[in-house]
């Protein structure tokens, strides 16, 4: 939308909002916009000149895939579905059945279930963002972004969270369903250094920055 492009041009940045990764929170904090849309990085190349695209600070937020799916499951059951796939998924009350449904779905055709790295590709083989923030370390990562963009440092106000009391996402899974997500999102898990329990995140981020 026009307001989003105006904000990005003002700050000379491009924020790629991956579903269920605190994008509404980031958008509200930086751009005073809660709705930024879920646009792939490669599509932003159509909106900006080559010079702008190459020079703007491009960043996104990623999230543990097992946690992200639990958040999506709760989101679907709390909201009024607007598309057919969500309407069908809302009828599935059992989390394991929900995972079995995803296993048989081509997740790459559905934006809410895409692997996250697909949002961040300039072309088929090139991950082209300047900074990847982690949902799990969002406060410290957004502090870096605010300083990078030279904007006032303000605390995050988490928006669009599930109204359901968030249980530990690990408790939703069986050994089988945990493994299904491992296979569905194996590229994300490898690329962003995720494990089921998040133990390797800080080590992975240190390695990336070195």
Secondary structure as UniProt FT lines:
FT   HELIX           2..11
FT   STRAND          13..16
FT   TURN            19..20
FT   HELIX           23..31
FT   HELIX           41..44
FT   TURN            45..47
FT   HELIX           50..55
FT   STRAND          57..62
FT   HELIX           65..78
FT   HELIX           84..90
FT   HELIX           95..103
FT   HELIX           107..109
FT   TURN            111..113
FT   HELIX           116..120
FT   STRAND          121..123
FT   TURN            124..125
FT   STRAND          126..127
FT   STRAND          131..134
FT   HELIX           135..137
FT   HELIX           138..148
FT   TURN            149..150
FT   HELIX           169..172
FT   HELIX           175..184
FT   HELIX           186..192
FT   TURN            196..197
FT   TURN            199..200
FT   HELIX           201..209
//
